[in-house]
Amino acid sequence: MALKTLDNSLELLKYFTKQHPSWGVRELAKEIGISHSIVYRILATFQNHGFLVQNKESKKYELGIRFLEYGHIVQDKMRLSDVIFPIMKGLSEKTEESIFLTWLDAMEGITVEIAESNQRIKFAVSLGTRTPLYAGASCKVIMAFLPKEKQTEIVHKGIAPFTDKTILDTEKLLMDLQDIRKKGWCYSIGEYSESVFGLGVPLFNSKNEIIASLTMAGPEFRMPEHKVPNALEILQMEAQKIQSHLKNYSFMYV
């Protein structure tokens, strides 16, 4: 019973997202399908330990400062600020495009670091953004190096379109992933955001397990196909530097 309670508690936390950062007890109970009394006890326990706080006016619960502490611990462990970000920033300045580090987390990619372009017109997403692995270069280049059974599981879970260029046909997507794996990189246009290109390369740990990707992205008109080879060469060179700092990480799919 204790393990079931723990499982419910951790599952509950997943509902606190950028799109829905606060929840009322009954609202969350209805969403997650657990009785409101159980949800209340879980939320109150998290609040007592500083993981959640209750807004005095709305009475809704929000993530607490304790998560910020843990976030800094993970950031320091990954050496994002002192080692990886400077490499990404240099790459952004060299290419004049935004650079993204996307981490594999279960069946999604999560943006953990960004070096934004100085260009007036640029592609931008927020830190912590989660994206399904089947859409866009940053995530598809990760999905391409997952085991076949994991790819199939992701596809069977369902594919939803982000744009009219998102690949929805299962067979076509799997063939595309096979081609990406063979090439070792992914170039996409408009699959996740309209008129945005993405050029992504995979990052592996010392066991050759896929753990992340490094991606260059910006407006479509600045990266026609004939410019891809030169941009790819620069991207791959810097990715090797970053990968050397990530070799001790374990894979993150479940």
C-alpha positions as CSV (number, residue, x, y, z in Angstrom):
1,M,0.0,0.0,0.0
2,A,2.9,2.4,0.8
3,L,4.4,1.9,-2.6
4,K,1.0,2.5,-4.2
5,T,0.7,5.8,-2.3
6,L,4.2,6.8,-3.3
7,D,3.4,6.0,-6.9
8,N,0.2,8.1,-6.8
9,S,2.1,10.9,-5.2
10,L,4.8,11.1,-7.8
11,E,2.2,10.7,-10.6
12,L,0.3,13.6,-9.1
13,L,3.4,15.9,-9.4
14,K,3.5,15.3,-13.2
15,Y,0.3,17.3,-13.5
16,F,2.1,20.5,-12.4
17,T,3.3,21.8,-15.8
18,K,4.0,25.1,-17.6
19,Q,0.6,24.9,-19.2
20,H,-1.2,24.1,-15.8
21,P,1.1,25.3,-12.9
22,S,-1.6,25.3,-10.2
23,W,-4.4,22.9,-9.1
24,G,-7.3,22.9,-6.7
25,V,-7.9,19.7,-4.7
26,R,-11.1,18.6,-6.4
27,E,-10.0,19.8,-9.8
28,L,-6.9,17.6,-9.6
29,A,-8.7,14.7,-8.1
30,K,-11.1,14.7,-11.1
31,E,-8.3,15.0,-13.6
32,I,-6.1,12.2,-12.1
33,G,-9.0,9.9,-11.2
34,I,-8.3,9.6,-7.5
35,S,-10.6,10.5,-4.6
36,H,-10.3,14.1,-3.4
37,S,-9.5,13.0,0.2
38,I,-6.4,11.1,-1.0
39,V,-5.3,14.0,-3.3
40,Y,-5.7,16.4,-0.4
41,R,-3.5,14.3,1.9
42,I,-0.8,14.0,-0.8
43,L,-0.9,17.7,-1.5
44,A,-0.8,18.6,2.2
45,T,2.2,16.3,2.7
46,F,4.1,17.8,-0.1
47,Q,3.3,21.3,1.3
48,N,4.6,20.3,4.7
49,H,7.9,19.4,3.1
50,G,8.2,22.5,1.0
51,F,7.6,20.9,-2.4
52,L,4.2,22.6,-2.8
53,V,2.7,25.9,-1.6
54,Q,-1.0,26.9,-1.4
55,N,-2.0,30.2,-2.8
56,K,-3.9,32.0,0.0
57,E,-6.4,33.6,-2.4
58,S,-7.2,30.9,-4.9
59,K,-6.5,28.0,-2.4
60,K,-4.8,26.2,-5.3
61,Y,-1.5,24.4,-4.9
62,E,1.7,25.4,-6.8
63,L,5.2,24.1,-7.0
64,G,7.4,25.2,-4.0
65,I,10.9,26.6,-3.8
66,R,12.3,23.1,-2.9
67,F,12.1,22.1,-6.5
68,L,14.3,25.1,-7.4
69,E,16.9,23.9,-5.0
70,Y,16.9,20.4,-6.6
71,G,17.0,22.0,-10.1
72,H,20.2,23.9,-9.2
73,I,21.7,20.6,-7.9
74,V,20.9,18.9,-11.2
75,Q,22.2,21.9,-13.2
76,D,25.5,21.9,-11.3
77,K,25.9,18.1,-11.8
78,M,25.3,18.5,-15.5
79,R,27.8,21.4,-15.5
80,L,25.4,23.4,-17.7
81,S,26.4,26.8,-16.5
82,D,30.2,26.5,-16.3
83,V,31.0,24.1,-19.2
84,I,28.2,23.4,-21.6
85,F,26.5,26.8,-21.9
86,P,29.7,28.6,-23.0
87,I,30.1,26.0,-25.8
88,M,26.5,26.5,-26.8
89,K,26.9,30.3,-26.6
90,G,30.0,30.2,-28.8
91,L,28.2,28.0,-31.3
92,S,25.2,30.4,-31.4
93,E,27.5,33.4,-32.0
94,K,29.3,31.5,-34.8
95,T,26.1,30.4,-36.6
96,E,23.9,33.3,-35.5
97,E,21.1,30.9,-34.6
98,S,19.6,29.6,-31.4
99,I,21.1,26.5,-29.9
100,F,19.2,24.0,-27.7
101,L,20.2,21.2,-25.5
102,T,17.3,18.7,-25.3
103,W,17.4,15.9,-22.7
104,L,15.7,12.5,-23.0
105,D,13.1,12.1,-20.2
106,A,11.0,9.0,-20.5
107,M,9.2,9.4,-23.8
108,E,9.7,13.1,-24.2
109,G,12.4,15.6,-24.8
110,I,12.9,18.4,-22.3
111,T,14.8,21.7,-23.1
112,V,17.4,22.0,-20.4
113,E,19.6,24.8,-21.8
114,I,19.3,27.5,-24.5
115,A,21.8,29.8,-26.1
116,E,19.6,32.3,-27.9
117,S,20.5,33.9,-31.2
118,N,21.2,37.7,-31.3
119,Q,19.2,38.0,-34.5
120,R,16.0,40.0,-34.3
121,I,14.0,37.1,-35.9
122,K,14.7,33.9,-34.1
123,F,13.1,30.7,-32.8
124,A,12.6,30.7,-29.1
125,V,11.1,28.2,-26.5
126,S,11.2,28.2,-22.8
127,L,13.5,26.2,-20.5
128,G,11.7,23.1,-19.3
129,T,9.6,22.8,-22.4
130,R,8.6,19.2,-23.0
131,T,8.1,17.9,-26.5
132,P,7.0,14.4,-27.8
133,L,9.9,12.6,-29.4
134,Y,8.2,12.2,-32.8
135,A,8.2,15.9,-33.9
136,G,11.1,18.2,-34.8
137,A,14.8,17.7,-35.2
138,S,15.8,18.0,-31.6
139,C,13.5,15.2,-30.5
140,K,13.5,12.9,-33.6
141,V,17.2,12.7,-33.5
142,I,16.9,11.2,-30.0
143,M,14.0,8.9,-30.9
144,A,16.0,7.6,-33.9
145,F,18.6,6.1,-31.5
146,L,16.1,4.5,-29.1
147,P,15.5,0.7,-29.3
148,K,12.9,-0.3,-31.9
149,E,10.5,-1.5,-29.2
150,K,10.6,1.9,-27.5
151,Q,10.0,3.7,-30.9
152,T,7.0,1.4,-31.4
153,E,5.6,2.1,-27.9
154,I,5.9,5.9,-28.5
155,V,4.1,5.6,-31.9
156,H,1.3,3.4,-30.5
157,K,0.7,5.9,-27.7
158,G,-0.5,8.3,-30.3
159,I,0.8,11.0,-32.7
160,A,-0.8,14.4,-32.7
161,P,0.0,17.1,-35.3
162,F,1.8,20.3,-34.3
163,T,1.7,21.6,-37.8
164,D,0.6,20.3,-41.2
165,K,4.2,19.0,-41.7
166,T,4.2,16.8,-38.6
167,I,4.6,13.2,-39.8
168,L,1.5,11.3,-38.8
169,D,1.9,8.2,-40.8
170,T,3.5,5.5,-38.6
171,E,5.3,3.7,-41.4
172,K,6.7,6.9,-42.9
173,L,7.8,8.1,-39.4
174,L,9.7,4.9,-38.6
175,M,11.4,5.0,-42.0
176,D,12.4,8.6,-41.4
177,L,13.9,7.6,-38.0
178,Q,15.8,4.8,-39.7
179,D,17.2,7.3,-42.2
180,I,18.2,9.7,-39.4
181,R,19.9,6.9,-37.5
182,K,21.9,6.0,-40.6
183,K,23.0,9.6,-41.3
184,G,23.6,10.5,-37.6
185,W,21.7,13.8,-37.8
186,C,18.3,15.3,-38.5
187,Y,17.2,18.3,-40.5
188,S,13.5,19.2,-40.4
189,I,11.4,22.2,-41.4
190,G,8.1,23.2,-39.9
191,E,7.3,19.9,-38.1
192,Y,7.0,21.4,-34.6
193,S,6.7,25.1,-35.4
194,E,5.6,26.7,-38.6
195,S,8.4,27.9,-40.9
196,V,11.1,26.9,-38.4
197,F,14.1,24.7,-39.3
198,G,15.8,22.4,-36.9
199,L,19.2,20.7,-37.3
200,G,19.9,18.2,-34.6
201,V,22.7,15.8,-33.7
202,P,22.6,13.1,-31.0
203,L,24.5,13.0,-27.7
204,F,25.5,9.7,-26.1
205,N,27.0,8.5,-22.8
206,S,30.0,6.3,-22.4
207,K,27.8,3.2,-23.0
208,N,26.7,4.6,-26.3
209,E,23.2,5.2,-25.0
210,I,21.3,8.1,-26.4
211,I,20.7,10.7,-23.6
212,A,20.3,14.1,-25.4
213,S,20.6,16.2,-28.5
214,L,22.2,19.4,-29.6
215,T,20.1,21.4,-32.0
216,M,20.4,24.6,-34.1
217,A,17.1,26.2,-34.9
218,G,15.8,29.4,-36.6
219,P,13.6,30.7,-39.3
220,E,13.3,28.5,-42.4
221,F,14.6,31.1,-44.8
222,R,18.0,31.3,-43.1
223,M,18.8,27.6,-43.6
224,P,18.0,26.3,-47.1
225,E,19.3,22.8,-47.8
226,H,22.5,23.9,-49.5
227,K,23.6,25.5,-46.3
228,V,23.0,22.5,-44.1
229,P,26.4,20.7,-44.7
230,N,28.5,23.6,-43.5
231,A,26.2,24.2,-40.5
232,L,26.2,20.5,-39.7
233,E,30.0,20.3,-39.6
234,I,30.1,23.1,-37.1
235,L,27.3,21.6,-35.0
236,Q,28.9,18.2,-34.9
237,M,32.3,19.6,-33.9
238,E,30.8,21.4,-30.9
239,A,28.6,18.5,-30.0
240,Q,31.7,16.4,-29.5
241,K,32.9,18.8,-26.9
242,I,29.6,18.7,-25.0
243,Q,29.4,14.9,-25.3
244,S,32.7,14.5,-23.5
245,H,31.1,16.1,-20.4
246,L,28.0,13.9,-20.5
247,K,29.7,10.5,-20.7
248,N,28.8,9.4,-17.2
249,Y,25.1,9.9,-17.5
250,S,22.6,7.0,-17.7
251,F,19.8,6.6,-20.3
252,M,16.5,8.2,-19.3
253,Y,13.8,6.2,-21.0
254,V,11.5,3.9,-19.0
